[in-house]
């Protein structure tokens, strides 16, 4: 009953949004809300902007895309700032076809689908409201009714610029139905809809021999020729081509470069002058954004053909590379899994991460910078500081690698291999080792990759396995310490007290006996050695920590064990080193005694309760870490 009530509310909302009136009534709306007359590119830009923009250290994040597209923040910022924004200001860029070029499964189709769905929703909002001449097959802007001679005067009074001319159908109707009285022409609110073919169109190339140009520009209605007597009578023409129905919105040209040349010729005039030729009519004005997508090979072939030069100059190419951030790649897989039949399967912690490490490594280019290997680069891209490099070095690395992310393993391959792992293991839980095994098996079955490429990808699987080994050991060791954070904080504070005393040349007071003691050199060195701080370098490292501490104090910020990346690493390694023997003996024992069994059960329960494991993968993790520590 709740759902039926919701249906009734939905119907009421649809009725409340509908509006119909005369052109005179529409002018009153334009006076009050001039934004209803915005052109298609401006509407799309405002739709993206109204969803929210977040300023981050890496640049702008457009919330419109953030639920579906991950790891392409730089690309999307470039797309919005270099195409949509100037196009919204009526600059010449709006007269260009936007061509998204990138590898398969890189997000091109998703991006277009989001723009389409977004426009449908936006046209139902106050800011995105659109009005059109009632009965017009191209749901035309009513202001086109105003004669050219009066438009300058209209702009002075209303502050609205008018672009475009009446379509042949409306021109005839104005004369026959309304006797030239434009103030009486009926106007209605228009709701963009791909399903209803209103303002959103899609053109897909097929066999050039059978596909008709009418799919783009409409066609003669032969059943009415006898009635109206002429092919040039608008009433004898169907204005139902994709270019017609996409007026006021967007047309997607799928696989544009696979299309026969005669279909592309129609785009020459539309992309430069904003109009196209159909039937025996004058040029027809269309206010629409044309967005196409293709892969790199087809684009190279297209630009190498001199016959395509006219169209090339009317295209803006936007590269859509693969994501290069491991954490965002995980989000992509999580999204794809929700859409698949894997949604009810338990995915063990780190399973998607190891797949993401493999995928991202395959897309990265080796850096020429000294001390920067591909694993460090991957971590730096993902927001981690690594030895010798900080986040401030990121832009230099990105500028160094031209076309990075335009090749590599695609997300669909990984999802297909996850499905394969599920079927093969016949279990309801997939762990990281299952994933790595499935990825490796997939390479063996892949006929299109060379032996050299296969060896390269196998190396990335090996690197992902090493990264997982470290993750697994840390996970188990943390679970063995009942309160890892508290232990780390205690050790951290002890280290800071001793460093402060050492640098200031003072003694430390024992909290229990009040005895004054020298700084604990043994404790400090046991931590510093974990990250390779030599005897000669210890003084400089300790002074660096003290300086960082004073900077935080000056800014009234709390300095904790996560505030210094290398010190955090040292603290964790020290804790794990102290714990290693306990973990090793407990997890690798084939016949655990009562105490060991109790501890295993406690750790397993903690992994399940706090770290997202299920009983199956928690047990497998403990066994695996036991075998790692026994090597």
C-alpha positions in Angstrom: 0.0 0.0 0.0 2.9 2.3 0.7 4.2 1.9 -2.8 0.7 2.6 -4.3 0.6 5.8 -2.3 4.1 6.7 -3.7 2.8 6.1 -7.2 -0.1 8.5 -6.6 2.3 11.1 -5.3 4.5 10.7 -8.4 1.5 11.2 -10.7 0.5 14.3 -8.7 4.0 15.7 -9.1 4.0 15.2 -12.8 0.7 17.0 -13.2 1.9 19.9 -11.1 5.0 20.3 -13.3 3.0 20.5 -16.5 2.3 24.0 -17.8 0.5 25.3 -20.9 -0.3 28.9 -22.0 0.0 31.3 -24.8 3.1 33.0 -26.1 2.0 36.1 -24.2 1.9 34.1 -21.0 5.4 32.7 -21.8 6.8 36.2 -22.1 5.7 36.9 -18.5 7.7 33.8 -17.5 10.7 35.0 -19.5 10.5 38.4 -17.8 10.6 36.8 -14.3 13.0 33.9 -15.1 15.1 34.7 -18.1 17.2 31.5 -17.6 14.4 29.4 -19.1 15.6 30.6 -22.5 19.2 29.3 -22.0 20.7 27.3 -24.9 21.5 23.6 -24.7 25.2 23.9 -23.8 24.4 26.5 -21.1 21.7 24.2 -19.7 24.2 21.2 -19.5 26.9 23.4 -17.9 24.5 24.7 -15.3 23.2 21.2 -14.6 26.7 20.1 -13.8 27.4 23.3 -11.7 24.2 23.1 -9.7 25.0 19.6 -8.5 27.9 21.1 -6.6 31.7 21.7 -7.0 34.2 20.7 -4.4 37.6 22.3 -4.3 40.4 19.8 -3.3 44.2 19.8 -3.3 44.0 17.9 -6.6 41.6 20.4 -8.2 37.9 20.6 -8.7 35.6 17.7 -8.1 32.2 17.9 -9.9 29.6 16.1 -7.7 27.4 15.5 -10.8 29.8 12.8 -11.9 31.1 11.6 -8.5 28.6 8.7 -7.9 29.3 6.9 -11.2 32.8 8.0 -12.5 35.8 7.5 -10.3 39.5 8.6 -10.7 38.9 10.9 -13.6 38.8 14.2 -11.7 41.5 15.9 -13.8 39.8 14.8 -17.1 36.4 15.9 -16.0 37.7 19.3 -14.8 39.3 19.8 -18.2 36.1 18.7 -19.9 33.9 21.2 -17.9 36.4 24.1 -17.9 37.6 23.8 -21.5 34.4 22.7 -23.3 31.2 23.1 -21.3 32.0 26.4 -19.6 33.1 28.4 -22.7 30.3 26.7 -24.7 27.8 27.9 -22.1 29.0 31.5 -22.7 28.2 31.1 -26.4 31.8 31.0 -27.5 32.7 29.2 -30.7 33.6 26.0 -29.0 29.8 25.1 -28.7 29.8 24.7 -32.5 32.2 21.8 -32.3 31.4 18.1 -31.9 32.7 16.7 -28.6 34.5 13.5 -29.3 35.4 11.3 -26.3 38.4 9.1 -27.1 39.8 6.4 -24.9 40.2 2.7 -24.3 37.4 0.3 -23.9 35.5 0.3 -20.5 37.1 3.6 -19.6 33.9 5.5 -18.8 33.0 7.2 -22.1 29.6 5.6 -22.4 28.9 6.1 -18.7 29.7 9.8 -19.0 27.3 10.2 -21.9 24.6 8.2 -20.1 25.0 10.5 -17.1 24.6 13.6 -19.2 21.4 12.2 -20.8 19.9 11.0 -17.5 21.0 14.3 -15.8 19.2 16.3 -18.5 16.0 14.3 -18.0 16.0 15.1 -14.3 17.2 18.7 -14.7 14.3 19.6 -17.1 11.9 18.7 -14.2 13.6 21.2 -11.9 13.0 24.9 -11.5 16.4 25.9 -12.8 16.3 23.5 -15.7 12.7 24.3 -17.0 12.3 24.3 -20.8 9.4 25.6 -22.7 8.5 24.8 -26.4 5.9 25.6 -29.0 3.1 23.1 -28.5 2.8 20.6 -31.3 6.3 21.4 -32.7 8.1 18.2 -33.7 11.3 19.8 -32.6 9.8 21.3 -29.3 11.2 24.7 -30.5 12.1 27.7 -28.4 9.0 30.0 -28.5 11.1 33.1 -28.9 11.9 32.1 -32.5 8.4 33.4 -33.2 9.7 37.0 -32.8 10.6 38.5 -36.2 14.3 39.3 -36.7 13.6 43.0 -37.0 12.2 43.1 -33.5 14.8 41.0 -31.7 17.3 43.7 -30.9 14.5 45.7 -29.3 13.3 42.6 -27.4 16.9 42.0 -26.1 17.0 45.6 -24.7 13.7 45.2 -22.9 14.0 41.6 -21.7 17.8 41.1 -21.6 17.5 37.9 -23.5 19.5 37.1 -26.7 17.5 35.2 -29.3 19.3 32.7 -31.6 17.7 30.5 -34.2 14.8 30.4 -36.6 11.4 28.7 -36.8 11.4 25.2 -38.2 9.3 24.7 -41.4 6.5 23.1 -39.5 6.0 26.0 -37.1 6.5 28.6 -39.8 3.5 27.0 -41.7 1.4 26.6 -38.6 2.0 30.3 -37.6 0.5 31.3 -40.9 -2.3 28.8 -41.2 -3.5 28.1 -37.6 -2.6 31.4 -35.9 -2.9 33.8 -38.9 0.5 35.3 -38.0 -0.6 36.3 -34.4 2.4 35.1 -32.5 1.0 36.2 -29.1 -1.7 33.5 -29.5 0.6 30.6 -30.3 0.3 27.9 -27.6 3.4 27.1 -25.5 4.0 24.2 -23.1 6.6 23.0 -20.7 8.9 20.4 -22.2 10.3 17.5 -20.3 13.4 15.9 -21.9 13.2 12.2 -22.3 15.3 9.7 -24.3 12.4 7.1 -24.2 9.9 9.7 -25.5 12.4 11.0 -28.0 12.2 14.5 -26.7 15.5 16.5 -26.6 17.7 13.5 -26.3 18.7 11.3 -29.3 21.0 8.5 -30.1 22.4 7.6 -33.5 24.0 4.2 -34.0 25.7 3.3 -37.3 24.7 0.1 -39.0 25.2 -1.4 -42.4 25.8 1.6 -44.8 23.9 -0.1 -47.6 20.7 -0.4 -45.5 20.9 2.6 -43.2 19.0 5.7 -44.5 20.0 9.3 -44.0 16.4 9.8 -42.8 17.5 8.3 -39.5 19.3 11.6 -38.9 17.2 14.2 -40.7 13.7 12.8 -40.9 11.8 11.7 -44.1 8.9 12.4 -46.5 5.6 11.0 -45.3 4.4 9.4 -48.6 1.0 8.7 -47.2 0.3 12.4 -47.1 1.8 13.5 -50.4 -1.5 13.1 -52.3 -3.2 15.2 -49.7 -0.7 18.1 -49.6 0.5 17.8 -53.2 4.2 18.7 -52.6 7.3 17.2 -51.0 8.2 20.7 -49.8 5.0 21.0 -47.7 6.1 20.6 -44.0 2.9 18.6 -43.4 4.1 15.9 -45.8 7.4 15.5 -43.9 8.3 13.6 -40.7 10.7 15.7 -38.6 11.6 12.7 -36.5 15.3 12.1 -37.3 17.8 12.1 -34.4 19.0 15.6 -35.3 15.4 16.9 -35.2 14.3 15.3 -31.9 17.5 16.2 -30.1 16.8 19.9 -30.5 17.1 21.7 -27.1 19.2 18.9 -25.7 21.8 16.4 -26.6 22.5 13.8 -29.4 24.8 10.9 -28.8 26.6 9.7 -32.0 27.7 6.2 -31.1 30.9 5.0 -32.8 30.9 8.1 -35.0 34.0 7.2 -36.9 32.6 3.9 -38.0 29.9 5.7 -39.8 29.5 6.1 -43.5 30.8 9.5 -44.9 27.3 10.6 -46.1 26.0 10.6 -42.5 29.0 12.7 -41.3 28.4 15.4 -44.0 25.2 16.5 -42.2 27.4 17.4 -39.2 29.5 19.8 -41.1 26.9 22.5 -41.3 25.4 21.7 -37.9 28.7 21.9 -36.1 29.7 25.2 -37.7 26.5 27.1 -38.4 24.0 25.4 -36.0 21.7 24.1 -38.8 21.3 21.2 -41.1 19.6 20.3 -44.4 16.6 18.1 -44.5 14.3 17.4 -47.4 13.3 20.2 -49.7 13.5 22.9 -47.0 15.8 25.7 -46.2 18.5 25.0 -43.5 16.8 23.9 -40.2 18.2 25.5 -37.0 19.0 23.1 -34.2 20.2 23.9 -30.6 21.9 20.7 -29.5 25.1 19.4 -28.2 26.6 16.5 -30.3 28.7 14.1 -28.3 30.5 11.1 -29.9 32.9 8.5 -28.7 35.5 6.3 -30.3 38.7 4.4 -29.5 42.3 5.6 -30.3 42.9 3.3 -33.3 39.8 4.4 -35.1 40.7 8.1 -34.4 44.2 7.7 -35.8 42.7 6.1 -38.9 40.2 9.0 -39.2 42.7 11.8 -39.0 45.1 10.1 -41.4 42.4 10.4 -44.2 42.7 13.8 -45.9 39.1 13.6 -47.0 38.1 14.1 -43.4 39.9 17.4 -42.8 36.7 19.5 -42.9 35.1 17.5 -40.1 38.4 17.2 -38.1 38.5 21.0 -37.7 34.9 20.8 -36.3 35.8 18.2 -33.6 37.1 18.8 -30.1 38.8 15.6 -28.9 38.7 14.9 -25.2 40.9 12.0 -24.0 39.2 9.7 -21.5 42.0 7.6 -20.0 41.7 4.8 -17.5 41.7 5.6 -13.8 45.1 5.6 -12.2 44.2 5.6 -8.5 44.0 2.3 -6.7 41.3 3.5 -4.2 39.1 4.8 -7.0 39.6 1.6 -9.0 38.2 -0.3 -6.0 35.1 2.0 -6.2 34.7 1.1 -9.9 34.6 -2.6 -9.1 32.2 -2.1 -6.2 29.9 -0.3 -8.5 30.1 -3.0 -11.2 29.6 -5.8 -8.7 26.4 -4.1 -7.4 25.1 -4.3 -11.0 26.0 -7.9 -11.4 25.1 -11.3 -10.0 28.0 -11.1 -7.6 26.2 -8.7 -5.3 25.2 -11.5 -2.9 28.8 -12.9 -2.7 31.1 -12.0 0.2 34.2 -10.3 -1.2 37.0 -10.6 1.3 38.8 -7.4 2.4 41.7 -6.5 0.1 40.3 -8.8 -2.7 39.3 -5.8 -4.9 42.3 -3.9 -3.8 44.8 -6.5 -5.2 42.8 -6.5 -8.4 43.0 -2.7 -8.5 46.8 -2.8 -7.9 47.2 -5.1 -10.8 45.0 -3.0 -13.1 46.6 0.3 -12.2 50.1 -1.0 -12.6 49.3 -2.2 -16.1 48.2 1.4 -17.0 51.2 3.3 -15.6 54.2 4.4 -17.5 57.7 4.0 -16.0 59.1 7.3 -14.7 62.5 8.6 -15.6 62.9 10.3 -12.3 65.7 8.9 -10.1 64.4 6.8 -7.2 60.9 6.5 -8.6 59.8 3.0 -9.5 56.3 2.0 -10.7 55.1 0.8 -7.3 56.1 4.1 -5.6 54.4 6.0 -8.5 51.2 3.9 -7.9 51.2 4.8 -4.2 51.9 8.5 -4.8 49.1 8.7 -7.3 46.8 7.1 -4.7 47.6 9.9 -2.2 50.4 8.3 -0.2 53.7 9.9 0.4 56.6 7.6 -0.4 60.3 7.7 0.4 61.9 10.6 -1.4 58.7 12.0 -2.8 55.7 14.0 -1.6 52.2 14.9 -3.1 53.7 18.1 -4.4 55.8 16.0 -6.9 52.5 14.6 -8.4 52.0 17.2 -11.1 55.5 16.8 -12.4 55.1 13.1 -12.7 51.7 13.4 -14.4 53.1 15.9 -16.9 56.1 13.6 -17.6 53.8 10.7 -18.7 52.0 11.7 -21.9 49.0 9.6 -22.7 49.3 7.6 -19.5 46.2 5.5 -18.8 45.3 5.2 -22.5 46.1 1.5 -22.4 46.2 -1.4 -19.9 43.8 -3.8 -18.2 40.2 -2.7 -18.4 37.7 -3.0 -15.5 35.4 -5.5 -17.4 38.2 -8.0 -17.6 38.7 -7.9 -13.9 34.9 -8.3 -13.2 34.8 -11.2 -15.7 37.7 -12.9 -13.8 35.9 -12.3 -10.5 32.9 -14.1 -11.9 35.1 -16.9 -13.0 36.7 -17.2 -9.5 33.2 -17.5 -8.0 32.2 -20.3 -10.4 35.4 -22.2 -10.0 35.7 -22.0 -6.2 32.0 -22.8 -5.7 31.9 -20.7 -2.6 30.2 -17.7 -1.3 33.4 -15.9 -0.5 36.2 -14.7 -2.8 39.6 -13.8 -1.2 42.5 -11.9 -2.7 44.4 -15.1 -3.6 41.3 -16.4 -5.5 41.3 -13.1 -7.4 45.0 -13.2 -8.3 44.7 -16.8 -9.4 41.7 -15.9 -11.6 43.5 -13.0 -13.1 46.5 -15.2 -14.0 44.3 -17.9 -15.5 42.6 -15.3 -17.6 46.0 -14.3 -19.2 46.6 -18.0 -20.1 43.3 -18.0 -21.9 43.7 -14.6 -23.6 44.6 -15.2 -27.3 45.2 -11.6 -28.3 48.1 -10.7 -26.0 51.7 -11.2 -27.0 54.1 -13.3 -24.9 56.0 -10.1 -23.9 52.8 -8.4 -22.7 51.8 -11.6 -20.9 55.1 -11.6 -19.0 54.7 -8.0 -18.1 51.2 -8.6 -16.7 52.4 -11.7 -14.8 55.0 -9.5 -13.2 52.2 -7.1 -12.0 50.3 -10.0 -10.5 53.5 -10.9 -8.6 53.8 -7.3 -7.4 50.1 -7.3 -6.3 50.8 -10.5 -4.4 53.7 -9.0 -2.5 51.6 -5.9 -1.7 48.9 -8.2 -0.4 51.3 -10.2 1.7 52.2 -7.0 3.6 48.5 -6.1 4.0 47.7 -9.6 5.3 50.5 -9.6 7.9 49.5 -6.1 9.1 45.8 -7.0 9.3 46.5 -10.1 11.4 49.1 -8.4 13.6 46.7 -5.6 14.3 44.0 -8.0 15.2 46.3 -9.8 17.6 46.8 -6.5 19.6 43.4 -6.0 21.2 43.7 -2.2 21.0 46.3 -1.6 18.3 45.7 2.2 18.2 46.2 2.5 22.0 49.4 0.5 21.9 50.7 2.6 19.0 49.8 5.9 20.8 51.6 4.7 23.9 54.7 3.8 22.0 54.5 7.0 20.0 54.2 9.2 23.2 57.1 7.4 24.8 59.2 8.0 21.8 58.3 11.7 21.7 59.1 12.2 25.4 62.6 10.7 24.8 63.2 12.6 21.6 62.3 15.9 23.3 64.6 15.2 26.2 67.4 14.1 23.9 67.2 17.3 21.7 66.9 19.6 24.7 69.7 17.8 26.6 67.6 17.1 29.6 66.6 14.1 31.6 63.2 12.3 31.8 61.3 11.9 35.1 60.1 8.4 35.8 56.2 8.7 36.3 56.2 6.1 39.1 59.5 6.7 41.1 60.1 10.3 40.1 63.7 9.3 39.4 65.4 11.4 36.7 66.7 9.2 33.9 68.7 9.7 30.7 66.6 9.5 27.4 66.0 5.8 26.5 68.4 5.4 23.6 67.6 1.8 23.2 63.9 2.5 22.7 64.5 5.3 20.3 66.9 3.3 18.2 64.6 0.2 18.2 62.0 2.4 16.5 64.2 4.3 14.1 66.0 1.2 12.8 62.6 -0.1 11.6 62.8 2.5 8.7 66.6 2.4 8.2 67.6 5.5 10.2 71.4 5.1 10.6 73.3 6.0 13.8 74.7 9.1 12.0 71.3 10.2 10.8 69.4 9.7 14.1 70.1 13.3 15.4 68.7 14.9 12.2 65.6 12.7 12.2 64.9 13.5 15.8 65.3 17.2 15.3 63.0 17.0 12.3 60.3 15.3 14.5 60.7 18.1 17.1 60.4 20.8 14.5 57.2 19.2 13.1 55.9 18.9 16.7 56.4 22.7 17.3 54.8 23.6 13.9 51.7 21.6 14.9 51.7 23.3 18.3 52.0 26.7 16.8 48.9 26.0 14.6 47.0 24.6 17.5 46.9 21.2 15.7 47.3 17.9 17.5 50.5 15.9 16.5 49.6 12.2 16.6 51.3 9.1 15.3 49.5 9.5 11.9 50.9 13.0 11.5 54.4 11.9 10.2 54.3 9.1 7.6 57.7 7.7 8.3 57.3 7.8 12.1 54.0 6.0 11.8 55.6 3.3 9.7 58.4 2.9 12.2 55.9 2.6 15.1 53.8 0.0 13.3 56.9 -2.0 12.3 58.2 -1.9 15.9 54.8 -3.2 17.2 54.7 -5.9 14.6 58.3 -7.0 15.2 57.6 -7.4 18.9 54.5 -9.3 18.1 55.9 -11.4 15.2 56.9 -14.5 17.2 53.5 -14.7 19.0 51.6 -14.4 15.7 53.9 -16.9 14.0 53.7 -19.6 16.7 49.9 -19.1 17.1 48.9 -19.1 13.4 51.3 -21.7 12.1 50.7 -24.3 14.8 49.1 -27.4 13.3 47.9 -28.6 16.7 47.3 -25.5 18.7 47.0 -25.9 22.5 44.1 -24.5 24.5 45.7 -21.1 24.9 46.6 -20.8 21.2 43.1 -21.9 20.2 41.5 -19.3 22.4 43.7 -16.6 20.9 43.0 -17.7 17.3 39.2 -17.6 18.1 39.5 -14.2 19.6 41.5 -12.9 16.6 39.1 -14.5 14.2 36.1 -12.9 16.0 37.9 -9.5 15.9 38.6 -9.8 12.1 34.9 -10.6 11.5 33.5 -7.9 13.9 35.9 -5.0 13.1 37.6 -5.7 9.7 34.8 -7.0 7.4 35.8 -10.7 7.2 33.5 -13.7 7.2 34.3 -16.9 9.0 35.6 -18.5 5.8 38.0 -15.7 4.7 39.1 -15.0 8.3 40.2 -18.6 8.8 42.0 -18.6 5.4 43.8 -15.3 6.3 45.1 -16.7 9.5 46.4 -19.8 7.8 48.0 -17.8 5.0 49.8 -15.4 7.4 50.9 -18.4 9.4 52.6 -19.8 6.3 54.1 -16.5 5.4 55.7 -16.0 8.8 57.0 -19.6 8.8 59.0 -19.1 5.6 
